[in-house]
């Protein structure tokens, strides 16, 4: 269970790509504590996300590149048990750090079950292009925003229906729904071999780029309108500026791929993921620090 190949399949560094969702959730939370911030970060990024990666790897048994792992080693039963262990540790930390917050525990368990349904052969959501797209984007986006909000504030679940909480969650999913097919663009052969007809396969390489471009544009408009309504329009303008490196790289990659589809590969996909996560994460960190006046409290301003 603890051999090096299994640890590689946890792909802990891949959690970086989901860090912006966590940072966005912080900016809408009225009650913040160091213990809560650290606890939820550790639970999600060091245990729940890696467990999901390992569980997915165990059932996919990929021979070619996967997210965060260019040359995945063969898997064995030990990887399955390592995923179980990491999920269990994540839940135990939540129980200790957030005593009596049973809503948080239930939401974490729901996330775990959804991620398992994605790849477990008994359900295998991954083979249904639209269903897997909707569920993956929803749980990694909106659900995590609401989960972090509930965890930090210990509010009832019904609070997520309030517009100032509901809308940020849906916007987080909108970004993921736009980018999700791009994460599949280099895996067409591997996915088709297993019978997983992903949304990217349905769209084709050119269609995947076009879909992501349109969806990202609509999502960006949604963010600008949200910031104008609940914060300040200046945040929307900063958001667009922060996303400019993503747009530039995406455009250049698209035109290169139109000339040669072999450019729709693992390396370029990971570059896009890294640029997107860095730009989004940087913006949401700025939003969190600036909108909550933390910088003023510590004397930066």
C-alpha positions as CSV (number, residue, x, y, z in Angstrom):
1,X,0.0,0.0,0.0
2,X,2.8,2.4,0.9
3,X,5.1,1.7,-2.1
4,X,6.3,4.6,-4.2
5,X,4.1,3.9,-7.2
6,X,1.0,4.2,-5.1
7,X,2.1,7.5,-3.6
8,X,2.7,8.8,-7.1
9,X,-0.9,8.0,-8.0
10,X,-2.2,10.2,-5.1
11,X,-0.9,13.1,-7.2
12,X,-1.0,15.5,-4.2
13,X,0.5,18.3,-6.3
14,X,-2.5,18.1,-8.6
15,X,-4.6,19.6,-5.8
16,X,-3.0,22.9,-6.7
17,X,-5.4,23.1,-9.7
18,X,-8.4,23.1,-7.3
19,X,-6.9,25.6,-4.8
20,X,-8.7,28.6,-6.4
21,X,-12.1,27.1,-5.5
22,X,-11.0,27.0,-1.8
23,X,-9.7,30.6,-1.9
24,X,-13.0,31.8,-3.5
25,X,-15.0,30.2,-0.7
26,X,-12.9,32.1,1.9
27,X,-13.9,35.4,0.4
28,X,-17.6,34.8,1.1
29,X,-17.1,33.5,4.6
30,X,-17.9,36.0,7.5
31,X,-16.3,33.9,10.2
32,X,-12.6,33.0,9.8
33,X,-10.2,31.2,12.1
34,X,-6.7,30.0,11.6
35,X,-7.7,26.5,12.8
36,X,-10.6,26.4,10.4
37,X,-8.6,27.7,7.4
38,X,-5.8,25.2,8.0
39,X,-8.1,22.3,8.8
40,X,-10.2,22.6,5.6
41,X,-7.1,23.1,3.5
42,X,-5.4,20.0,4.8
43,X,-8.6,17.9,4.6
44,X,-9.3,18.8,1.0
45,X,-5.9,19.3,-0.6
46,X,-3.8,16.7,1.2
47,X,-6.4,13.9,1.8
48,X,-9.8,14.0,0.0
49,X,-8.6,15.2,-3.4
50,X,-5.6,12.8,-3.4
51,X,-7.8,9.9,-2.3
52,X,-10.1,10.7,-5.3
53,X,-7.1,10.7,-7.6
54,X,-5.9,7.4,-6.3
55,X,-9.3,5.8,-6.5
56,X,-9.8,7.0,-10.1
57,X,-6.3,5.7,-11.0
58,X,-7.0,2.3,-9.5
59,X,-10.1,1.7,-11.7
60,X,-8.9,3.4,-14.8
61,X,-5.5,1.6,-14.9
62,X,-4.2,4.2,-17.4
63,X,-1.1,3.3,-19.4
64,X,-0.7,6.8,-20.9
65,X,-0.5,10.3,-19.3
66,X,-3.1,11.3,-16.8
67,X,-3.6,14.6,-15.0
68,X,-0.5,15.4,-13.0
69,X,1.3,12.2,-14.0
70,X,3.0,11.9,-17.4
71,X,4.1,8.3,-17.0
72,X,1.7,6.6,-14.6
73,X,3.1,3.4,-13.0
74,X,1.0,0.2,-12.9
75,X,-1.5,0.0,-10.2
76,X,-2.3,-2.8,-7.6
77,X,-4.8,-3.4,-4.8
78,X,-2.6,-1.4,-2.4
79,X,-3.6,1.8,-4.2
80,X,-7.3,1.0,-3.5
81,X,-6.6,0.7,0.2
82,X,-4.4,3.8,0.2
83,X,-7.4,5.8,-1.2
84,X,-9.6,4.4,1.5
85,X,-7.0,5.4,4.2
86,X,-6.7,8.9,2.9
87,X,-10.5,9.4,2.8
88,X,-10.8,8.1,6.3
89,X,-8.0,10.4,7.6
90,X,-9.7,13.3,5.9
91,X,-13.0,12.6,7.6
92,X,-11.3,12.0,11.0
93,X,-9.6,15.4,10.8
94,X,-13.0,17.0,10.0
95,X,-14.5,15.3,13.0
96,X,-11.7,16.6,15.3
97,X,-11.3,20.1,13.9
98,X,-15.0,20.8,13.5
99,X,-16.7,19.0,16.4
100,X,-20.5,18.5,16.0
101,X,-20.4,20.1,12.5
102,X,-22.2,17.0,11.1
103,X,-23.3,18.9,8.0
104,X,-19.7,19.4,7.0
105,X,-19.1,15.6,7.5
106,X,-22.1,14.8,5.4
107,X,-21.0,17.1,2.6
108,X,-17.5,15.6,2.7
109,X,-19.0,12.1,2.5
110,X,-21.2,13.2,-0.4
111,X,-18.1,14.5,-2.3
112,X,-16.3,11.2,-1.7
113,X,-19.2,9.1,-2.9
114,X,-19.6,11.3,-6.0
115,X,-16.0,11.0,-6.9
116,X,-16.1,7.2,-6.5
117,X,-19.2,7.0,-8.6
118,X,-17.3,8.8,-11.3
119,X,-14.9,5.9,-11.8
120,X,-16.3,2.8,-10.1
121,X,-17.3,0.2,-12.7
122,X,-20.6,-0.4,-11.0
123,X,-21.8,3.1,-11.8
124,X,-18.9,4.6,-14.0
125,X,-20.3,8.1,-14.5
126,X,-17.2,8.8,-16.6
127,X,-18.7,6.9,-19.5
128,X,-21.7,9.3,-19.7
129,X,-20.4,12.5,-21.3
130,X,-23.0,15.0,-20.1
131,X,-23.7,13.4,-16.7
132,X,-20.0,13.2,-15.8
133,X,-19.4,16.7,-17.0
134,X,-22.3,18.1,-14.9
135,X,-21.5,16.1,-11.7
136,X,-17.7,16.6,-11.8
137,X,-18.0,20.3,-12.3
138,X,-20.7,20.6,-9.7
139,X,-19.0,18.7,-6.9
140,X,-15.5,20.1,-7.5
141,X,-16.9,23.7,-7.8
142,X,-20.1,24.6,-6.2
143,X,-20.2,21.8,-3.7
144,X,-16.6,22.6,-2.4
145,X,-17.5,26.3,-2.1
146,X,-20.5,25.5,0.0
147,X,-18.7,22.8,1.9
148,X,-15.9,25.3,2.9
149,X,-18.6,27.9,3.7
150,X,-20.4,25.5,6.0
151,X,-17.2,24.3,7.6
152,X,-15.9,27.7,8.4
153,X,-19.1,29.2,9.6
154,X,-21.0,26.2,11.1
155,X,-24.2,27.4,9.4
156,X,-27.2,25.1,8.5
157,X,-27.2,23.6,5.1
158,X,-30.1,25.8,4.1
159,X,-27.8,28.8,4.1
160,X,-26.3,27.8,0.8
161,X,-29.6,28.8,-0.8
162,X,-29.0,32.4,0.0
163,X,-28.0,34.3,-3.2
164,X,-24.7,35.6,-1.8
165,X,-23.7,31.9,-1.2
166,X,-25.5,30.2,-4.0
167,X,-24.2,32.3,-6.8
168,X,-20.5,32.0,-6.0
169,X,-20.8,28.3,-5.9
170,X,-22.5,28.1,-9.3
171,X,-19.8,30.5,-10.7
172,X,-17.1,28.2,-9.4
173,X,-18.7,25.3,-11.2
174,X,-19.1,27.4,-14.4
175,X,-15.3,27.8,-14.6
176,X,-14.9,24.1,-14.2
177,X,-17.6,23.2,-16.7
178,X,-15.8,25.3,-19.2
179,X,-12.4,23.8,-18.5
180,X,-13.4,20.2,-17.9
181,X,-13.4,19.1,-21.5
182,X,-9.9,20.5,-22.0
183,X,-8.6,18.2,-19.3
184,X,-9.8,15.2,-21.5
185,X,-8.5,16.5,-24.8
186,X,-5.3,14.4,-24.8
187,X,-6.9,11.2,-23.5
188,X,-9.3,10.4,-26.4
189,X,-7.6,7.2,-27.4
190,X,-7.2,5.9,-23.8
191,X,-10.8,6.8,-22.8
192,X,-12.3,5.4,-26.0
193,X,-10.4,2.1,-25.4
194,X,-12.2,1.7,-22.1
195,X,-15.6,2.7,-23.5
196,X,-15.6,6.1,-21.8
197,X,-17.1,8.4,-24.4
198,X,-16.2,11.7,-22.7
199,X,-17.6,15.1,-23.6
200,X,-14.3,16.0,-25.3
201,X,-14.6,13.0,-27.5
202,X,-18.1,14.0,-28.4
203,X,-17.0,17.6,-29.2
204,X,-13.8,16.6,-31.1
205,X,-10.5,18.5,-30.6
206,X,-11.6,21.7,-32.4
207,X,-15.1,21.5,-30.8
208,X,-13.5,21.2,-27.3
209,X,-11.5,24.4,-27.8
210,X,-14.6,26.2,-29.1
211,X,-16.8,24.9,-26.3
212,X,-14.3,25.9,-23.6
213,X,-13.8,29.4,-25.2
214,X,-17.5,30.2,-25.3
215,X,-18.2,28.7,-21.8
216,X,-15.2,30.6,-20.3
217,X,-16.4,33.8,-21.9
218,X,-19.9,33.4,-20.4
219,X,-18.5,32.4,-17.0
220,X,-16.2,35.5,-17.0
221,X,-19.2,37.7,-17.7
222,X,-21.0,36.0,-14.8
223,X,-18.1,36.8,-12.5
224,X,-18.0,40.5,-13.6
225,X,-21.8,40.8,-12.9
226,X,-21.4,39.1,-9.6
227,X,-18.6,41.3,-8.4
228,X,-20.5,44.4,-9.5
229,X,-23.5,43.3,-7.5
230,X,-21.9,42.0,-4.3
231,X,-18.5,43.6,-4.1
232,X,-17.3,46.3,-6.5
233,X,-16.9,46.5,-10.3
234,X,-13.2,47.1,-9.9
235,X,-12.9,43.4,-8.7
236,X,-14.5,42.4,-12.0
237,X,-11.9,44.4,-14.0
238,X,-9.1,42.9,-11.9
239,X,-10.5,39.5,-12.6
240,X,-10.4,40.0,-16.3
241,X,-6.9,41.3,-16.1
242,X,-5.8,38.3,-14.1
243,X,-7.3,36.0,-16.7
244,X,-5.5,37.6,-19.6
245,X,-2.5,35.2,-19.5
246,X,-4.9,32.3,-19.7
247,X,-6.7,33.8,-22.7
248,X,-3.4,34.5,-24.5
249,X,-2.0,31.0,-23.9
250,X,-5.3,29.4,-24.8
251,X,-5.6,31.4,-28.1
252,X,-2.0,30.5,-29.1
253,X,-2.5,26.9,-28.3
254,X,-5.8,26.8,-30.3
255,X,-4.2,28.1,-33.4
256,X,-1.3,25.8,-33.1
257,X,-3.7,22.8,-32.8
258,X,-5.7,23.9,-35.8
259,X,-2.5,23.4,-37.8
260,X,-1.5,20.2,-36.1
261,X,-3.8,18.3,-33.8
262,X,-0.9,16.6,-32.2
263,X,-0.4,19.8,-30.2
264,X,-3.5,18.8,-28.2
265,X,-1.3,16.9,-25.9
266,X,-0.5,16.3,-22.2
267,X,2.2,19.0,-21.9
268,X,0.1,21.8,-23.3
269,X,-2.9,20.7,-21.2
270,X,-0.9,20.8,-18.0
271,X,0.5,24.2,-19.0
272,X,-3.0,25.6,-19.4
273,X,-4.0,24.0,-16.0
274,X,-1.0,25.6,-14.3
275,X,-1.5,29.0,-15.8
276,X,-5.3,28.9,-15.1
277,X,-4.8,27.8,-11.5
278,X,-2.1,30.3,-10.8
279,X,-4.0,33.3,-12.3
280,X,-7.3,32.3,-10.7
281,X,-5.7,31.4,-7.4
282,X,-3.8,34.7,-7.4
283,X,-7.0,36.7,-8.0
284,X,-9.0,34.9,-5.4
285,X,-6.3,35.3,-2.9
286,X,-6.3,39.0,-3.6
287,X,-10.1,39.1,-3.4
288,X,-10.0,37.3,0.0
289,X,-7.3,39.4,1.5
290,X,-8.6,42.7,0.1
291,X,-12.3,42.3,0.6
292,X,-12.0,40.9,4.1
293,X,-9.7,43.8,5.2
294,X,-7.1,41.4,6.5
295,X,-4.4,43.4,4.9
296,X,-5.5,46.5,6.9
297,X,-5.6,44.5,10.1
298,X,-2.0,43.2,9.8
299,X,-0.9,46.7,8.8
300,X,-0.1,46.2,5.1
301,X,-2.4,49.1,4.3
